C-alpha cells in the first residue's frame, strides 16, 4: 500500500489569500467557483517554485481533473495572491 505524504508548506501558506483580477475573470470560463478554488488549495498535493520569480505552483485536483494554481506571496502585506488556475490537460 502506497501512502501519500502531506506536502510541506512554506510559512506563508497560512496567510490570508486574495484573488487576482485575472483569475476572477477566468473562473466562470474554467468552470470553478471561489469556494472550489479554496477547496483545491486545502487539498493541495505538491507545491514548487514557478518559473516566474516570487511565484509558486500548487498541484491540486477538482472533480477528478488535475489543476495547477499559481500563488504569489506578498510578504510586505502578509497575504498571498491567487494569480491563476489552469488545467494542464
C-alpha positions as CSV (number, residue, x, y, z in Angstrom):
1,X,0.0,0.0,0.0
2,X,1.4,3.4,-1.0
3,X,0.9,6.2,1.4
4,X,0.6,9.8,0.2
5,X,2.8,12.2,2.2
6,X,1.3,15.5,3.1
7,X,3.3,18.3,1.4
8,X,5.4,20.6,3.4
9,X,4.1,24.1,3.1
10,X,6.1,27.3,3.3
11,X,5.4,29.7,6.3
12,X,3.3,32.0,4.2
13,X,0.8,29.2,3.4
14,X,-1.5,30.2,6.3
15,X,-1.6,33.9,5.3
16,X,-4.9,35.4,4.1
17,X,-5.5,34.9,0.4
18,X,-6.9,37.2,-2.2
19,X,-7.7,36.5,-5.8
20,X,-6.3,38.5,-8.7
21,X,-8.5,40.3,-11.3
22,X,-7.2,37.8,-13.9
23,X,-8.5,34.7,-12.1
24,X,-11.7,36.5,-11.1
25,X,-12.4,36.9,-14.8
26,X,-11.4,33.3,-15.7
27,X,-13.2,31.3,-13.0
28,X,-16.5,31.0,-14.9
29,X,-14.8,30.1,-18.2
30,X,-12.7,27.5,-16.4
31,X,-15.7,26.0,-14.5
32,X,-15.0,26.6,-10.8
33,X,-16.1,28.9,-8.1
34,X,-14.3,30.8,-5.2
35,X,-15.3,28.0,-2.9
36,X,-14.0,25.3,-5.2
37,X,-10.7,27.2,-5.7
38,X,-10.1,27.4,-1.9
39,X,-11.1,23.7,-1.6
40,X,-8.4,22.8,-4.2
41,X,-5.8,24.6,-2.2
42,X,-7.0,23.0,1.1
43,X,-6.2,19.6,-0.5
44,X,-3.0,20.6,-2.4
45,X,-0.7,17.7,-3.2
46,X,2.5,19.5,-4.1
47,X,4.0,23.0,-4.2
48,X,7.0,24.1,-6.1
49,X,8.6,27.4,-7.3
50,X,7.3,28.8,-10.5
51,X,9.5,29.8,-13.5
52,X,8.4,33.3,-12.6
53,X,10.3,34.7,-9.6
54,X,8.3,35.1,-6.5
55,X,5.5,32.8,-7.6
56,X,4.7,29.2,-6.7
57,X,2.7,26.4,-8.5
58,X,0.4,24.2,-6.5
59,X,-0.7,20.8,-7.8
60,X,-4.4,20.2,-7.0
61,X,-7.5,18.4,-8.3
62,X,-11.2,19.2,-8.7
63,X,-13.8,16.7,-9.8
64,X,-11.1,14.2,-10.8
65,X,-9.3,16.7,-13.0
66,X,-5.8,17.9,-12.4
67,X,-5.3,21.7,-11.7
68,X,-2.4,24.0,-11.1
69,X,-2.9,27.1,-9.0
70,X,-0.3,29.9,-9.2
71,X,0.3,31.8,-6.0
72,X,2.3,34.9,-5.3
73,X,3.1,35.6,-1.6
74,X,3.4,39.3,-0.7
75,X,5.5,39.4,2.5
76,X,5.1,43.1,2.9
77,X,1.3,42.6,3.3
78,X,1.5,39.1,4.7
79,X,-1.0,37.9,2.2
80,X,-1.0,35.5,-0.8
81,X,-2.4,36.5,-4.2
82,X,-4.0,33.6,-6.1
83,X,-2.8,34.6,-9.6
84,X,-4.4,32.0,-11.8
85,X,-5.6,28.4,-12.0
86,X,-5.5,26.1,-15.0
87,X,-5.8,22.5,-16.0
88,X,-2.6,21.1,-17.7
89,X,-4.8,18.6,-19.6
